[in-house]
């Protein structure tokens, strides 16, 4: 089953004020928006053309230049200078700093630390425990005496003052402040709140509703005008494109197809191909001459080496028990020492 399409919300009934505002607003907005939309579409087309033909190739060229000027030198510097230098410094740091420090820690500091630990555990700890026991007893006695004096000289008098003096005074001041607050509340309500409510209800709300109706109609008119201006701009653009095609593109295409293409074929067959054949012949002759020159130089170098050092010693062949790589064993031949011919 096909899904049920959601129905549009029911439109609220509109008054005569809305209808009277809508038509002139839409006419004025349409007159103002059509030129803006046509200029906007022209700028969009020009921007796309400029981006495709100028900005994008220029950006690619800048990217290539930036890579060639900055990225590749930095990569080469990092790969061939910084990395080897870092490895060398790391090797020097390992064998000049780390290894001596490890030896010092293992064979000097560790025994000294063990000695300090033994002294701390066997000497300082018992002394500290004794001092703490004595200090704890003295501190406990002082704390008990100070706590008793503070209770009966400070806490008990303060509680009496709070209960019999400060509490009645606070209740009286609270009752007075409550009465003052009630009076101020009613004064502010009568002088500020009620006039503000009346202004909001009888002045600002109607004005706001009127402005909301006007704003909604202007926004709807802008939307309709923008869409209508888009259709107008599209029609004008198609007309200008067709006119440009029949005035410029088609004549250029006709000239290219009927005049330039045959001339180009004639030039290719009568000029470019013979020139290319001649260039290939010259290239082949040049390669052959270079090969002959290289062979002559090689022979001269070999003769000069033989003149200075003599003929190279000839290697004596060794009687092998196994056949060579090109020969294979067959049933009619023997390769062992006992049956070999």
N, C-alpha and C positions, 0 to 999 in steps of 0.2 A: 504494500500500500504506500502511496506517495505521502510524504509528510505534509501535514496541513500547514499552509502558509499563515504566518501571524498577520492578523488584520491590523491596519493602521489605527492608531488611537482616534477616537471620535473627536472631530474638530469642535472647539468651543464656539458658540454663537458670537458673532461680532456685531458691534454697534455701528451706528452711522458715523461716529467720529473716526473709527478705524478705517472705514471705507473712504471717507473724505480725505484722510491723510495719505492713504496708500498710493492712489493714482498720481498725484503731483510729485510725490517723493520718488516714485519709480521713474517717472519721465525725466526729472532733473538728474537723478543718479545715472540713468542710462546715457544721457547726453555727456555727462562728465567721465564715465567709466570707459566708453568705447575708445576714445583716443589713448587713454592710459593703457588699455589692454593691447591695442595694436602696437604701441611703442614697446610694451613689455615683450610681446611675441617677437618683434623684430630684434630686440636685444638678445633674447634667448637664442634665436637662429644665428645671429652674428657671433655670440659667445661660443656656441657649439662649433661653428666653422673655424673660429680663431683657435679654439682648443685643439681641434683635430689637425689643423694645418700648421700652426705656429707653436703653440705652447707645449704640446706633447712632444714633438721632435726636439724643440729647444730644451725641454726638461731632460729628455734622454741624453742629449749631447752633454748637458751640464753634469748629469749623473756619471757619464763615462769619464768626463774630464776630472770630476772629483775623485773617482776611483783611481784614475791614473796618477793624479797629483798627490792625493792624501792617503788613500787606503793601501794601494800596492806598496808605496815606499814604507809605510808604517808596518805592513805585514812583513816585508823583507827585513826591516830593522829588527822587528820582534823575533823573527825566525833565525836570522843569521848573526845577530849581534847580542840582543838581550838574553835570549835563551842560552847560547853558549857561555856568555859572561855569567849568567845566574848559576849555571851548572858549575863553572869554575869556582865562583865565590862560595857555593854550597860545599864543594869538595874541600876548599881551604878552611871554611868555617868548621867542617866536621873534624878535620885532622889537626887544626890549630887551636880550636876552642872546645868543642864538645868532648873529644877524646881526653884532653888534659883535665877538664872539669869532672868527667866521669871517674878518672883515676884518682883525682883529689877527693871526690866524695867517697869512693869505695875504700881507699886505703888510708885516708887521713881523718876526714870528718866523721865517718861511721864509727871507728874506734873511739874517737874523742867523745862522740855522743853517747856511746855505750857506757863510757866512764862516768859522764855526767849523770846518766840515768841511774847507775849504781849508787852514786853519792846521794842523789835525790831520794831514792827508795830506802837506803840504809841509814842516812844521817838526817837529812832535812825533814823527811816526813815524820819521824818520831818527835823531833823538836817542835814542828808545827802543831802536831796533835796536842802536845803538852801546853803550848801557848794558848791554843784555842780553848782547852778545858778551863784554864785559869781565867781567860777573858770572858768565857760564857758565864761562869759563876759570878764575877763582878758585875757584868752587865745585867744579869737577872735581878740581882739585889737593887741596883740603881733603878731599873725599870719599875719594880714594884713600889719603891718609895715615891718616884715621880708620879706614877699613876694614882696613888692614894691622895697625894697633895692636889693634883689637878682635879680629881673628882670632887673633893670637899671645898676647894677654894675657887673653882671656876664653874664647873658643870652645874652643881646644885644651885648656886645663886643665879646663874643664867636662866635655868628652867623656871625659877620662881618669878623672875622679872618678866619672862615671856608670858607666863600663864596669868599673872595678876595685874600686869600693867599694859603690855603691848597688845594683847588680844582684845580687851575692851576698847582701846583706842582705835584699833583696826576696824572693828565692827561699826563703830560710829562713823568713821570716815567713809566706809563702804556704803552705808545708808545715805549719807549726804551726796556722794558721787552718783548713786543710782537715781536720786531725785533730779540732779542736774542733767543727767543723760536723758531722762524721759522728757524734760522740758526742751532740750535741744532737738530731740527727735521730732517732736510735734512742730516746733518752729521751722525746721528744715522741710518737713513734709508739706506744710501749708505754703511756705514761701518759694520752694524750689520744685518739689516733686509734682504737685498738682498742676502748676503752670506748664511744666515740661511735658506731662502727659497730654494736656489739652493741645499744646502746640503740635505734638507728634500725631495725635488722632485727627485733628481738624484741619491741619495745614500741610504738614510734611507728607502724610500718607496719600492724600489726593494728588499732590504735586508729583510724588514719586510714581504713582500709577500712570499718570499722564506721560511722564518722561519715559517710563518703561514701554508704553505703547508706541511712542514715537521712536525709541531706540530699536525695538523689535521690527518695526516696519522699515526703518532705514537699513537694518542688517539684512532683512529679507530682500529689500530692493537691491542692495549691493550684490547679493548672491545671484539674483536673476540677471542683473545687468552684466555681471562678470561672465556668466554663461552665454548670454546673448552676444556680448562683445567677443567671446571666444569664437563663436560661429561666424560672426562678421569678419574677424581677423583671419580665420581659416579660409573663408571664401576669397578675401582680398589676396592672401598669400598664394592660393592656387591660381588666381587670375594672373598675378605678377609672375609666378613660375611658368605658366603656360606662355605668357607674352615673352619672357626671357628666352624660353626654349625656341619659339618660332622666329624670334628676331636674331638670336646669337648662336644657340647651340646647333640648331638644324643647319644653318649655312656653314658653320665650321665643320660639322660632320660631313656635309656634302662635299666641301672642298677637300677634306682629308680623304674621303673615300674615292672620289672621282679624279682628283689631281695628284695629291701627295703620295697616295699608296702606289699607283703605277710608276711615278717618278722614283720612289724609293726602291721598288723592285728592280727597275733598270739600273739604278746606281749600285744596288747590291750585286746584280749579276755581272755588270760590266766593269765595276771598279773595285768593290770591297772584296769579292771572292778572289780575283786575280792577285790583289795585294796580299790577302791572307795566304794564298798558295805560295807566293814569292817569299813571304816572311817565314813560312814553315820550311821551305827549301833552304833558305839562309840559315835557319836554326839547325836543321839536320847537318848541313855542311859544317857549321861551326862546332857542333858536338863531335862530328867525326874528326875534324882537325884537332880539337882538344884531346880526344882519345888517342890519336896518333902521337901528339906531343907528349902526353903522359907515358905512353909505351916507350917512346924514345928516351925520355928522362929515366925511366925505370931500367932500361937496358944499359944506358950510360952509367948509372949508379952501380949496377951489377958488375960491369966491366971494371970500373974503378976499384970496387971492393976486391975483385979477383986479382987486379994488378998489385994492390997493396998487401993483401993477406994470402993470396994464392988460392988454389982450388980447394973447396971444402972436402973433408975426408968422406969417402964413401962407406956407408954402413955395410958390414959383412952380414950376409943372410944366415940365419940360424935354422938348423934342421928341426922343424917342429914336428911333434908327434901327433898333433891334431890338424885336421884340414883347415885351410884358410876360410875366411868368412864367405867367399863366393862359392867354394867347393862344398859339396854335401856328401855324406856317406851313402854308399849304395851297397847292394848285396854282392856285386861282383868285385868290389875293391876292399882292401884290408888296410887298417890304420894302426894295428898293434905292432909291437917290436918283433914278435915271433913270426908273424905271417906277412910282414911287409916285404915287397919285392926289392 
